């Protein structure tokens, strides 16, 4: 079943007097939403006991959790020591995801740095093969690990690159950030056909069953010559992308992803709006 939810807690959550992530479970459920992404972007700064408590609150409300691994991950870094840290960030995120009772770890693959594009992509792929081995050794193969499409030109994470990474093993499921794709491609996502072409490419390369419940990040994003500049809200009328054409494409292709709003401070409201838009479309 398709799911909609926010990444973290927006301004309205705190304005309502809430302070703790455990409270977000009831808050999200009260909005009619189905999922919630906990971000470890700046590092894992949470005790195991707290993670269990948060997970229990979300389980009780029937809201599925995912996690975003730390932003420091860079599998194209030529230094082996840096690669080991990146492996650790993903594996630690998986450990906490288990405590939450969730199934999906989203992570940024890499930055190009001073290497050529092909060198960086190949090094990232090699490291993801090693990561796969660590995942199986640690018993995390029942989870999904989701390399994300990235918004800046200098980052590794085009749609083609992410799909190629997901061919390494079935544990890898694409995290498609349509705002990032739109930003790095200068506003390329406008029509249903624009979205369908990307989705049909994924299905052709990975198969329908692998893609059916893929991971989605969605927000409007300001961009420039180097790609992504900053996340916006659905109030923006300049940059896009718009969600409705994607909703139509998903229904036409019978795809039911896990959709996370990453709007800047209005993520819960914009997730609710996406669910409303999706619900009104009759294919």
Backbone as JSON, one array per atom type, in Angstrom:
{
  "sequence": "XXXXXXXXXXXXXXXXXXXXXXXXXXXXXXXXXXXXXXXXXXXXXXXXXXXXXXXXXXXXXXXXXXXXXXXXXXXXXXXXXXXXXXXXXXXXXXXXXXXXXXXXXXXXXXXXXXXXXXXXXXXXXXXXXXXXXXXXXXXXXXXXXXXXXXXXXXXXXXXXXXXXXXXXXXXXXXXXXXXXXXXXXXXXXXXXXXXXXXXXXXXXXXXXXXXXXXXXXXXXXXXXXXXXXXXXXXXXXXXXXXXXXXXXXXXXXXXXXXXXXXXXXXXXXXXXXXXXXXXXXXX",
  "N": [[0.83, -1.19, 0.0], [0.48, 2.22, -0.79], [2.27, 4.82, 0.91], [2.34, 7.82, 2.85], [4.17, 10.47, 4.38], [5.99, 12.59, 6.75], [9.4, 13.87, 6.81], [10.95, 13.95, 9.71], [10.12, 16.52, 12.18], [8.04, 19.26, 11.67], [7.47, 22.89, 11.66], [4.86, 23.31, 12.66], [4.43, 21.21, 14.4], [6.02, 21.77, 16.66], [4.94, 24.25, 17.26], [2.47, 23.53, 18.17], [3.03, 22.72, 20.67], [4.32, 20.36, 21.1], [7.2, 18.34, 21.91], [8.74, 16.04, 21.84], [9.92, 13.22, 19.96], [8.5, 10.85, 20.24], [5.92, 11.81, 20.52], [5.35, 12.54, 17.99], [4.36, 10.37, 16.67], [1.57, 10.02, 17.28], [0.77, 12.51, 16.4], [1.34, 12.48, 13.63], [-0.27, 10.33, 12.85], [-2.74, 11.44, 13.48], [-3.03, 13.26, 11.46], [-3.69, 11.67, 9.41], [-1.66, 10.35, 8.15], [0.87, 7.93, 7.09], [3.52, 7.13, 7.42], [6.9, 7.83, 8.57], [9.94, 9.53, 8.56], [12.95, 9.27, 10.23], [15.67, 11.3, 10.77], [19.12, 10.83, 10.81], [20.89, 12.68, 10.02], [22.9, 14.5, 10.97], [24.4, 12.85, 12.46], [24.33, 9.98, 14.69], [22.72, 10.47, 17.46], [21.4, 9.4, 19.63], [20.11, 7.44, 22.26], [20.01, 3.85, 22.66], [17.88, 2.93, 24.2], [16.08, 5.07, 24.04], [15.5, 4.96, 21.33], [14.09, 2.55, 21.18], [11.82, 3.24, 22.68], [10.72, 5.28, 21.07], [10.21, 3.79, 18.74], [8.26, 2.0, 19.7], [6.13, 3.75, 20.21], [5.45, 4.59, 17.62], [4.8, 2.16, 16.43], [2.54, 1.46, 17.91], [0.76, 3.32, 16.94], [0.52, 2.53, 14.36], [2.15, 3.58, 12.37], [4.61, 3.55, 9.96], [8.16, 3.48, 10.24], [11.11, 4.93, 8.79], [14.66, 5.46, 8.26], [17.08, 8.06, 7.79], [20.35, 7.9, 6.92], [23.49, 9.25, 8.25], [24.69, 12.36, 6.84], [27.35, 12.43, 6.22], [28.33, 10.37, 4.74], [30.35, 9.01, 2.18], [31.02, 7.16, -0.34], [32.78, 7.34, -2.42], [35.12, 8.39, -1.62], [38.6, 8.33, -1.79], [40.16, 7.44, 0.34], [40.69, 4.71, 2.43], [40.17, 4.68, 5.17], [38.18, 6.62, 5.45], [36.18, 5.37, 4.01], [35.63, 3.18, 5.67], [34.45, 4.51, 7.82], [32.14, 5.38, 6.54], [30.88, 2.93, 5.98], [30.35, 2.23, 8.62], [28.53, 4.26, 9.38], [26.25, 3.6, 7.87], [25.7, 0.98, 8.78], [25.31, 1.4, 11.53], [23.06, 3.0, 11.38], [21.27, 1.11, 10.41], [21.17, -0.6, 12.6], [19.83, 1.02, 14.49], [17.48, 1.45, 13.09], [16.36, -1.11, 13.22], [15.8, -1.14, 15.97], [13.84, 0.79, 16.0], [11.92, -0.59, 14.63], [11.58, -0.43, 11.92], [12.04, -0.6, 8.25], [13.62, 0.56, 6.24], [16.59, 2.07, 5.17], [17.81, 5.07, 4.18], [20.35, 6.54, 2.19], [22.95, 8.86, 1.24], [24.89, 8.42, -1.64], [27.58, 9.33, -2.53], [30.22, 11.78, -3.16], [31.68, 13.42, -5.97], [34.22, 14.65, -5.9], [37.71, 15.07, -6.58], [38.08, 13.16, -8.46], [37.52, 11.58, -11.71], [34.25, 11.37, -13.21], [33.53, 8.7, -13.86], [35.46, 7.25, -12.42], [34.75, 7.88, -9.78], [32.13, 6.88, -9.65], [32.57, 4.15, -10.15], [34.22, 3.48, -7.97], [32.41, 3.95, -5.91], [30.49, 1.97, -6.48], [32.03, -0.35, -6.06], [32.5, -0.11, -3.32], [29.9, -0.32, -2.39], [29.43, -2.95, -2.91], [31.08, -4.11, -1.02], [29.82, -3.08, 1.25], [27.39, -4.43, 1.03], [28.27, -7.02, 1.71], [28.99, -6.63, 4.4], [26.46, -6.02, 5.39], [25.07, -8.46, 5.16], [26.7, -10.03, 6.8], [26.17, -8.91, 9.27], [23.56, -9.54, 9.65], [21.5, -7.99, 8.6], [20.03, -8.31, 6.33], [17.31, -8.43, 6.0], [16.4, -5.92, 5.79], [15.88, -2.89, 3.83], [18.11, -1.07, 1.84], [18.64, 2.11, 0.73], [19.96, 3.81, -1.76], [20.2, 7.23, -2.64], [18.92, 9.48, -5.14], [20.64, 12.42, -6.06], [20.86, 16.05, -5.59], [22.8, 17.93, -6.33], [25.14, 18.74, -8.88], [27.77, 17.92, -8.5], [27.57, 15.74, -6.89], [27.44, 12.16, -6.54], [24.87, 10.32, -7.89], [22.89, 10.33, -9.94], [19.85, 9.39, -11.65], [20.37, 7.17, -13.32], [22.77, 6.27, -12.19], [22.01, 5.55, -9.56], [20.16, 3.51, -10.09], [21.91, 1.66, -11.27], [23.5, 1.04, -9.05], [21.62, -0.28, -7.5], [21.39, -2.65, -8.8], [23.3, -4.26, -7.77], [22.57, -5.83, -5.6], [19.66, -7.4, -4.13], [19.0, -6.21, -1.72], [19.29, -3.53, -2.06], [17.31, -0.78, -2.76], [15.9, 1.69, -4.81], [16.03, 5.1, -3.74], [14.26, 7.62, -4.71], [14.54, 10.9, -5.17], [12.58, 13.22, -6.27], [12.58, 15.99, -6.32], [15.31, 16.47, -6.19], [16.17, 15.34, -8.65], [14.82, 17.02, -10.45], [16.08, 19.41, -9.79], [18.85, 19.02, -10.38], [18.66, 18.64, -13.05], [17.76, 20.99, -14.05], [15.01, 21.72, -13.94], [13.46, 19.63, -15.09], [11.21, 18.04, -14.68], [7.99, 18.1, -15.42], [5.64, 17.18, -16.72], [3.24, 14.42, -16.83], [4.32, 12.51, -18.51], [7.04, 13.08, -18.26], [7.62, 12.14, -15.69], [6.77, 9.48, -15.96], [8.58, 8.44, -17.82], [10.94, 8.22, -16.36], [10.15, 6.44, -14.34], [9.39, 4.2, -15.84], [11.84, 3.54, -16.95], [13.2, 2.68, -14.63], [11.66, 0.41, -13.99], [12.13, -1.16, -16.25], [14.84, -1.69, -15.95], [15.16, -2.78, -13.37], [12.97, -4.35, -12.82], [9.47, -4.87, -12.2], [8.58, -5.75, -9.63], [10.7, -5.09, -7.92], [10.59, -2.36, -8.05], [8.04, -1.59, -7.36], [7.36, -0.84, -4.66], [9.15, 1.25, -4.12], [11.31, 3.83, -2.66], [10.51, 7.2, -1.98], [11.48, 10.6, -1.99], [10.11, 13.79, -1.72], [9.94, 17.16, -2.58], [9.68, 20.66, -3.24], [12.35, 22.38, -4.78], [14.79, 24.9, -4.79], [17.01, 25.78, -7.4], [20.18, 26.12, -9.18], [22.91, 26.79, -11.43], [24.65, 24.8, -10.56], [22.99, 22.91, -9.62], [20.96, 21.72, -6.95], [19.93, 24.17, -4.52], [18.36, 24.96, -2.21], [15.8, 23.51, -0.09], [12.29, 24.0, -0.49], [8.84, 25.01, 0.12], [5.47, 23.75, -0.53], [4.2, 26.05, -1.21], [5.72, 27.44, -2.99], [5.92, 28.77, -6.26], [7.66, 28.9, -8.32], [9.9, 27.11, -8.75], [9.25, 24.29, -8.5], [9.37, 20.62, -8.36], [5.95, 19.78, -9.4], [3.53, 17.8, -7.64], [1.23, 16.45, -8.59], [1.38, 15.44, -11.36], [3.2, 13.33, -10.94], [1.72, 11.73, -9.2], [-0.34, 10.87, -10.89], [1.18, 9.39, -12.75], [2.18, 7.36, -11.08], [-0.19, 6.03, -10.39], [-1.05, 5.17, -12.91], [0.95, 3.37, -13.57], [0.69, 1.58, -11.59], [2.18, 1.66, -9.2], [3.31, 1.71, -5.81], [4.76, 3.45, -3.8], [6.78, 4.43, -0.9], [6.34, 7.45, 0.37], [7.99, 10.33, 1.21], [7.81, 13.52, 2.56], [9.99, 16.21, 2.22], [9.79, 18.92, 2.61], [10.55, 22.34, 3.52], [10.08, 22.79, 6.62], [7.32, 22.56, 6.47], [6.69, 19.91, 6.23], [4.89, 17.93, 7.19], [2.37, 19.02, 6.59], [2.6, 19.22, 3.8], [2.97, 16.57, 3.09], [0.46, 15.62, 3.77], [-1.04, 17.02, 1.89], [-0.06, 15.84, -0.46], [-1.08, 13.26, -0.14], [-3.8, 13.85, -0.28], [-4.02, 14.83, -2.92], [-3.24, 12.56, -4.38], [-5.32, 10.82, -3.65], [-7.56, 11.86, -4.93], [-7.3, 11.34, -7.57], [-8.49, 9.57, -10.29], [-8.01, 6.78, -12.02]],
  "CA": [[0.0, 0.0, 0.0], [1.24, 3.48, -0.84], [2.35, 5.49, 2.2], [2.76, 9.23, 2.85], [4.54, 10.96, 5.69], [7.02, 13.63, 6.79], [10.76, 13.66, 7.31], [11.12, 14.73, 10.93], [9.05, 17.34, 12.73], [8.0, 20.6, 11.11], [7.19, 24.02, 12.54], [3.54, 23.19, 13.3], [4.56, 20.22, 15.48], [6.53, 22.48, 17.83], [3.99, 25.33, 17.57], [1.37, 22.91, 18.89], [3.48, 22.44, 22.02], [5.0, 19.07, 21.19], [8.65, 18.46, 22.04], [9.44, 14.76, 21.76], [9.61, 12.45, 18.76], [7.43, 9.89, 20.56], [4.64, 12.49, 20.3], [5.13, 12.67, 16.55], [3.6, 9.21, 16.19], [0.14, 10.37, 17.35], [0.59, 13.69, 15.58], [1.31, 12.05, 12.23], [-1.48, 9.52, 12.69], [-3.88, 12.35, 13.52], [-3.13, 13.92, 10.14], [-4.06, 10.65, 8.43], [-0.46, 9.93, 7.42], [1.15, 6.5, 7.23], [4.93, 6.82, 7.62], [7.68, 8.9, 9.2], [11.37, 9.28, 8.4], [13.8, 9.84, 11.27], [16.95, 11.63, 10.15], [20.39, 10.84, 11.53], [21.73, 13.47, 9.12], [24.07, 15.1, 11.63], [25.01, 11.82, 13.3], [23.42, 9.21, 15.53], [22.88, 11.1, 18.78], [20.22, 8.86, 20.29], [20.4, 6.21, 23.0], [19.25, 2.69, 22.2], [16.63, 2.9, 24.94], [15.2, 6.1, 23.46], [15.07, 4.44, 20.04], [13.05, 1.54, 21.44], [10.62, 3.97, 23.12], [10.16, 5.93, 19.88], [9.68, 2.74, 17.88], [7.02, 1.48, 20.28], [5.07, 4.75, 20.01], [5.02, 4.56, 16.21], [4.15, 0.87, 16.2], [1.21, 1.53, 18.53], [-0.08, 4.16, 16.08], [0.45, 1.96, 13.02], [2.9, 4.45, 11.44], [5.89, 2.89, 9.65], [9.34, 4.35, 10.3], [12.34, 4.73, 8.03], [15.7, 6.35, 8.75], [18.05, 8.62, 6.85], [21.69, 7.76, 7.49], [24.24, 10.52, 8.31], [25.06, 13.01, 5.57], [28.8, 12.37, 6.04], [28.69, 9.19, 3.94], [30.92, 9.26, 0.86], [31.65, 5.91, -0.76], [33.76, 7.59, -3.47], [36.34, 8.91, -1.02], [39.68, 7.38, -2.06], [40.8, 6.97, 1.58], [40.03, 3.54, 3.02], [39.68, 5.03, 6.51], [36.91, 7.32, 5.26], [35.21, 4.36, 3.58], [35.24, 2.43, 6.86], [33.5, 5.34, 8.56], [30.88, 5.36, 5.81], [30.25, 1.63, 6.27], [29.85, 2.3, 9.99], [27.34, 5.11, 9.43], [25.1, 2.85, 7.34], [25.41, -0.16, 9.65], [24.74, 1.93, 12.77], [21.7, 3.41, 11.04], [20.48, -0.12, 10.34], [20.98, -1.06, 13.99], [18.78, 1.84, 15.1], [16.25, 1.16, 12.35], [15.82, -2.32, 13.84], [15.22, -0.75, 17.26], [12.6, 1.51, 15.66], [10.96, -1.5, 14.02], [11.38, -0.04, 10.52], [12.57, -1.47, 7.2], [14.32, 1.27, 5.16], [17.69, 3.01, 5.45], [18.15, 5.92, 3.03], [21.69, 7.13, 2.34], [23.56, 9.55, 0.1], [25.97, 7.53, -2.07], [28.96, 9.8, -2.64], [30.55, 13.02, -3.87], [32.67, 13.14, -7.01], [35.55, 15.1, -5.48], [38.67, 15.38, -7.65], [38.12, 12.04, -9.4], [36.61, 11.68, -12.85], [32.92, 10.83, -12.87], [33.54, 7.24, -13.94], [36.26, 6.75, -11.3], [33.96, 8.02, -8.55], [31.0, 5.94, -9.71], [33.1, 2.78, -10.02], [34.65, 3.29, -6.59], [31.18, 3.84, -5.11], [29.91, 0.64, -6.72], [32.87, -1.34, -5.37], [32.27, 0.02, -1.88], [28.56, -0.82, -2.11], [29.55, -4.41, -2.87], [31.63, -4.41, 0.32], [28.74, -2.8, 2.2], [26.48, -5.58, 0.94], [28.84, -8.13, 2.48], [28.84, -6.27, 5.81], [25.03, -6.1, 5.73], [24.74, -9.87, 5.36], [27.45, -10.51, 7.97], [25.54, -8.38, 10.48], [22.18, -10.0, 9.75], [20.56, -6.92, 8.26], [19.54, -8.52, 4.96], [15.85, -8.29, 5.96], [16.12, -4.5, 5.63], [16.16, -2.31, 2.52], [19.09, 0.01, 1.86], [18.14, 2.91, -0.38], [20.8, 4.91, -2.26], [19.31, 8.31, -3.04], [19.29, 10.41, -6.21], [21.14, 13.63, -5.42], [20.46, 17.27, -6.26], [23.92, 18.76, -6.79], [25.85, 18.15, -10.01], [29.02, 17.32, -8.03], [27.29, 14.54, -6.1], [27.12, 10.92, -7.24], [23.48, 10.01, -7.59], [21.9, 10.5, -10.99], [18.92, 8.25, -11.69], [21.08, 6.04, -13.92], [23.76, 5.76, -11.23], [21.31, 4.88, -8.46], [19.63, 2.24, -10.61], [23.03, 0.72, -11.43], [23.88, 0.58, -7.71], [20.6, -1.21, -7.01], [21.58, -3.95, -9.46], [24.33, -5.01, -7.03], [21.93, -6.83, -4.73], [18.24, -7.15, -3.87], [18.83, -5.38, -0.53], [19.3, -2.13, -2.47], [16.07, -0.3, -3.37], [16.16, 3.1, -5.1], [15.36, 6.23, -3.1], [14.19, 8.61, -5.79], [14.17, 12.24, -4.74], [12.2, 13.88, -7.52], [13.05, 17.36, -6.24], [16.73, 16.45, -6.55], [16.28, 15.11, -10.1], [14.38, 18.25, -11.09], [17.07, 20.46, -9.54], [20.12, 18.78, -11.09], [18.35, 18.66, -14.48], [17.31, 22.33, -14.43], [13.56, 21.83, -14.07], [13.09, 18.66, -16.13], [9.99, 17.28, -14.36], [6.81, 18.96, -15.55], [4.45, 16.47, -17.19], [3.09, 13.0, -16.47], [5.28, 11.77, -19.34], [8.37, 13.27, -17.68], [7.74, 11.2, -14.57], [6.62, 8.09, -16.43], [9.8, 7.99, -18.5], [11.88, 7.81, -15.31], [9.62, 5.25, -13.67], [9.46, 3.06, -16.78], [13.26, 3.17, -17.01], [13.48, 1.9, -13.43], [10.99, -0.89, -14.12], [12.82, -1.92, -17.3], [16.17, -2.07, -15.48], [15.14, -3.51, -12.09], [11.8, -5.21, -12.71], [8.32, -4.24, -11.54], [8.49, -6.1, -8.2], [11.73, -4.32, -7.19], [10.27, -0.94, -8.1], [6.66, -1.33, -6.93], [7.3, -0.15, -3.36], [10.4, 1.99, -3.96], [11.3, 4.93, -1.7], [10.42, 8.52, -2.63], [11.52, 11.88, -1.31], [9.51, 14.8, -2.6], [9.81, 18.55, -2.15], [10.1, 21.65, -4.23], [13.73, 22.74, -4.47], [15.43, 25.96, -5.57], [18.24, 25.29, -8.03], [20.95, 27.02, -10.04], [23.79, 26.13, -12.4], [25.3, 23.62, -9.96], [21.95, 22.02, -9.11], [20.19, 22.08, -5.75], [20.35, 25.24, -3.62], [17.7, 24.73, -0.92], [14.44, 22.98, -0.1], [11.22, 24.99, -0.38], [7.56, 24.42, 0.52], [4.52, 23.66, -1.64], [3.75, 27.4, -1.55], [6.55, 27.94, -4.09], [5.32, 28.69, -7.6], [8.72, 29.18, -9.29], [10.87, 26.05, -9.05], [8.72, 22.95, -8.65], [8.34, 20.11, -9.27], [4.59, 19.59, -8.89], [3.31, 16.4, -7.29], [0.1, 15.8, -9.26], [1.77, 14.58, -12.49], [3.79, 12.1, -10.41], [0.63, 10.91, -8.67], [-0.99, 10.24, -12.05], [2.11, 8.39, -13.28], [2.22, 6.23, -10.14], [-1.43, 5.26, -10.51], [-1.09, 4.53, -14.23], [1.91, 2.26, -13.58], [0.36, 0.7, -10.45], [3.3, 1.68, -8.24], [2.84, 2.1, -4.47], [5.98, 3.72, -3.02], [6.79, 5.03, 0.44], [6.6, 8.82, -0.05], [8.38, 11.18, 2.34], [7.92, 14.95, 2.27], [11.14, 16.91, 2.79], [9.59, 20.36, 2.51], [11.28, 23.12, 4.53], [9.27, 23.2, 7.76], [5.9, 22.21, 6.29], [6.71, 18.57, 5.68], [3.67, 17.19, 7.53], [1.28, 19.59, 5.8], [2.77, 18.9, 2.38], [2.69, 15.13, 2.96], [-1.01, 15.52, 3.79], [-1.51, 17.51, 0.59], [0.23, 14.81, -1.47], [-2.05, 12.17, 0.03], [-5.08, 14.35, -0.8], [-3.94, 14.87, -4.39], [-3.24, 11.16, -4.86], [-6.63, 10.22, -3.41], [-8.61, 12.4, -5.82], [-7.04, 10.93, -8.96], [-9.21, 8.35, -10.67], [-7.44, 6.25, -13.28]],
  "C": [[0.87, 1.24, 0.0], [1.18, 4.16, 0.52], [2.86, 6.92, 2.02], [3.12, 9.65, 4.26], [5.65, 12.0, 5.61], [8.4, 13.09, 7.14], [10.92, 14.55, 8.54], [9.92, 15.59, 11.27], [9.14, 18.77, 12.2], [7.62, 21.66, 12.13], [5.88, 23.86, 13.3], [3.56, 22.2, 14.47], [5.0, 20.94, 16.77], [5.6, 23.62, 18.24], [2.8, 24.81, 18.37], [1.76, 22.51, 20.31], [4.16, 21.1, 22.2], [6.51, 19.27, 21.24], [9.39, 17.18, 21.68], [8.99, 13.95, 20.54], [8.56, 11.38, 19.03], [6.05, 10.5, 20.27], [4.32, 12.63, 18.82], [4.31, 11.51, 16.0], [2.1, 9.53, 16.16], [-0.17, 11.57, 16.47], [0.45, 13.32, 14.11], [0.05, 11.22, 11.94], [-2.72, 10.41, 12.64], [-4.1, 13.12, 12.23], [-3.54, 12.94, 9.05], [-2.88, 10.14, 7.63], [-0.03, 8.53, 7.87], [2.6, 6.17, 7.57], [5.65, 8.05, 8.14], [9.16, 8.55, 9.04], [12.16, 10.03, 9.48], [15.18, 10.08, 10.67], [18.09, 11.59, 11.16], [21.4, 11.7, 10.77], [23.0, 14.01, 9.75], [24.76, 14.12, 12.56], [23.98, 11.13, 14.17], [23.63, 9.64, 16.98], [21.74, 10.66, 19.69], [20.61, 7.6, 21.05], [19.55, 5.07, 22.45], [17.9, 2.61, 22.91], [15.62, 3.88, 24.39], [14.66, 5.62, 22.12], [13.95, 3.41, 20.2], [11.73, 2.23, 21.81], [9.93, 4.64, 21.94], [9.5, 4.88, 18.98], [8.36, 2.19, 18.4], [5.86, 2.44, 20.08], [4.54, 4.72, 18.58], [4.32, 3.24, 15.88], [2.72, 0.88, 16.72], [0.24, 2.32, 17.65], [-0.2, 3.61, 14.66], [1.12, 2.82, 11.97], [4.27, 3.83, 11.22], [7.03, 3.89, 9.67], [10.41, 3.94, 9.3], [13.39, 5.64, 8.64], [16.54, 6.87, 7.59], [19.4, 8.58, 7.53], [22.42, 9.1, 7.47], [24.69, 11.03, 6.94], [26.55, 12.87, 5.26], [29.24, 11.24, 5.1], [29.23, 9.62, 2.57], [31.69, 8.02, 0.42], [32.61, 6.09, -1.93], [35.06, 8.16, -2.92], [37.47, 7.9, -1.22], [40.33, 6.79, -0.8], [40.01, 5.81, 2.18], [39.47, 3.84, 4.4], [38.33, 5.73, 6.43], [35.81, 6.34, 4.84], [34.71, 3.54, 4.77], [34.25, 3.21, 7.7], [32.14, 5.33, 7.88], [30.15, 4.04, 6.02], [29.61, 1.67, 7.66], [28.59, 3.14, 10.11], [26.09, 4.35, 8.95], [24.71, 1.72, 8.28], [24.82, 0.3, 10.99], [23.3, 2.41, 12.54], [20.77, 2.21, 10.98], [20.18, -0.67, 11.73], [19.83, -0.29, 14.65], [17.44, 1.65, 14.39], [15.57, -0.08, 12.92], [15.15, -2.0, 15.18], [13.91, 0.01, 17.07], [11.51, 0.56, 15.16], [10.66, -1.18, 12.57], [12.1, -0.95, 9.55], [13.52, -0.79, 6.21], [15.38, 2.23, 5.69], [17.99, 3.77, 4.16], [19.54, 6.5, 3.25], [22.13, 7.82, 1.06], [24.77, 8.74, -0.35], [27.37, 8.13, -1.96], [29.02, 11.2, -3.23], [31.67, 12.73, -4.85], [34.08, 13.53, -6.59], [36.43, 15.42, -6.68], [38.78, 14.27, -8.69], [37.29, 12.34, -10.65], [35.28, 11.06, -12.44], [32.95, 9.3, -12.84], [34.34, 6.63, -12.79], [35.44, 6.78, -10.0], [32.8, 7.04, -8.52], [31.47, 4.51, -9.51], [33.56, 2.49, -8.59], [33.44, 3.14, -5.66], [30.56, 2.46, -5.26], [30.71, -0.45, -6.01], [32.63, -1.31, -3.87], [30.87, -0.5, -1.51], [28.52, -2.36, -2.15], [30.11, -4.86, -1.52], [30.57, -4.17, 1.39], [27.73, -3.94, 2.2], [26.99, -6.74, 1.79], [28.72, -7.87, 3.98], [27.39, -6.42, 6.27], [24.63, -7.55, 6.01], [25.45, -10.42, 6.6], [26.8, -10.08, 9.28], [24.06, -8.76, 10.61], [21.14, -8.95, 9.44], [19.92, -7.11, 6.88], [18.02, -8.49, 4.86], [15.43, -6.82, 5.85], [16.37, -4.08, 4.18], [17.11, -1.13, 2.69], [18.91, 0.81, 0.58], [19.1, 4.04, -0.77], [19.91, 5.96, -2.92], [19.83, 9.08, -4.26], [19.58, 11.77, -5.58], [20.91, 14.88, -6.27], [21.58, 18.15, -6.81], [24.71, 18.02, -7.87], [27.1, 17.4, -9.54], [28.82, 16.08, -7.17], [27.06, 13.34, -7.02], [25.69, 10.56, -6.88], [22.51, 10.49, -8.66], [20.94, 9.3, -10.94], [19.62, 7.02, -12.24], [22.05, 5.41, -12.91], [23.1, 5.0, -10.09], [20.74, 3.54, -8.91], [20.75, 1.22, -10.78], [23.5, 0.2, -10.08], [22.89, -0.47, -7.19], [20.68, -2.58, -7.68], [22.58, -4.83, -8.71], [23.71, -6.12, -6.21], [20.49, -6.43, -4.45], [18.01, -6.32, -2.61], [18.8, -3.9, -0.88], [18.02, -1.79, -3.25], [16.25, 1.19, -3.63], [15.35, 4.05, -4.22], [15.39, 7.36, -4.12], [13.67, 9.92, -5.23], [13.87, 13.04, -6.01], [12.55, 15.37, -7.51], [14.52, 17.47, -6.62], [16.91, 16.26, -8.07], [15.92, 16.39, -10.85], [15.42, 19.35, -10.96], [18.34, 20.24, -10.36], [19.9, 18.8, -12.6], [17.69, 19.98, -14.9], [15.82, 22.47, -14.67], [12.96, 20.86, -15.08], [11.75, 17.96, -15.89], [8.77, 18.2, -14.38], [5.54, 18.16, -15.86], [4.4, 15.04, -16.66], [4.12, 12.17, -17.24], [6.7, 11.91, -18.81], [8.61, 12.28, -16.54], [7.69, 9.75, -15.06], [7.88, 7.58, -17.1], [10.84, 7.52, -17.48], [11.43, 6.51, -14.63], [9.7, 4.03, -14.57], [10.9, 2.6, -16.99], [13.63, 2.29, -15.82], [12.89, 0.49, -13.53], [11.72, -1.76, -15.13], [14.15, -2.46, -16.79], [16.12, -3.01, -14.26], [13.98, -4.48, -11.94], [10.7, -4.57, -11.88], [8.31, -4.51, -10.04], [9.51, -5.33, -7.37], [11.32, -2.85, -7.06], [8.92, -0.62, -7.45], [6.57, -0.49, -5.66], [8.58, 0.64, -3.08], [10.22, 3.18, -3.02], [11.3, 6.25, -2.45], [10.65, 9.62, -1.62], [10.93, 12.91, -2.26], [9.46, 16.14, -1.89], [10.12, 19.44, -3.34], [11.47, 22.17, -3.81], [14.21, 23.87, -5.39], [16.73, 25.42, -6.15], [18.9, 26.37, -8.88], [21.83, 26.2, -10.96], [24.46, 24.88, -11.87], [24.28, 22.66, -9.34], [21.27, 22.6, -7.89], [20.8, 23.23, -4.97], [19.7, 25.05, -2.25], [16.29, 24.2, -1.12], [13.44, 24.11, 0.15], [9.96, 24.32, 0.18], [6.64, 24.35, -0.7], [3.94, 25.02, -2.02], [4.53, 27.96, -2.73], [5.86, 27.75, -5.43], [6.37, 28.86, -8.7], [9.46, 27.91, -9.71], [10.27, 24.66, -9.26], [9.65, 21.89, -8.06], [6.97, 20.01, -8.58], [4.35, 18.09, -8.65], [2.24, 15.72, -8.15], [0.5, 14.96, -10.47], [2.44, 13.28, -12.03], [2.71, 11.18, -9.89], [-0.09, 10.17, -9.8], [-0.11, 9.12, -12.6], [2.16, 7.16, -12.39], [0.97, 5.37, -10.27], [-1.49, 4.53, -11.85], [-0.18, 3.3, -14.28], [1.72, 1.29, -12.41], [1.55, 0.53, -9.48], [2.81, 2.25, -6.91], [4.04, 2.37, -3.55], [5.68, 4.26, -1.63], [7.24, 6.47, 0.22], [6.81, 9.73, 1.15], [8.5, 12.63, 1.87], [9.14, 15.52, 2.99], [11.02, 18.42, 2.61], [10.25, 21.07, 3.69], [10.34, 23.64, 5.61], [7.8, 22.89, 7.67], [5.76, 20.77, 5.8], [5.46, 17.77, 6.0], [2.49, 17.69, 6.7], [1.38, 19.19, 4.33], [2.62, 17.41, 2.11], [1.18, 14.89, 2.92], [-1.59, 15.95, 2.46], [-1.23, 16.5, -0.51], [-0.76, 13.66, -1.36], [-3.42, 12.58, -0.5], [-5.09, 14.34, -2.33], [-4.01, 13.46, -4.96], [-4.63, 10.55, -4.76], [-7.71, 10.67, -4.38], [-8.45, 11.94, -7.27], [-7.7, 9.59, -9.24], [-8.71, 7.88, -12.02], [-8.3, 5.06, -13.74]]
}
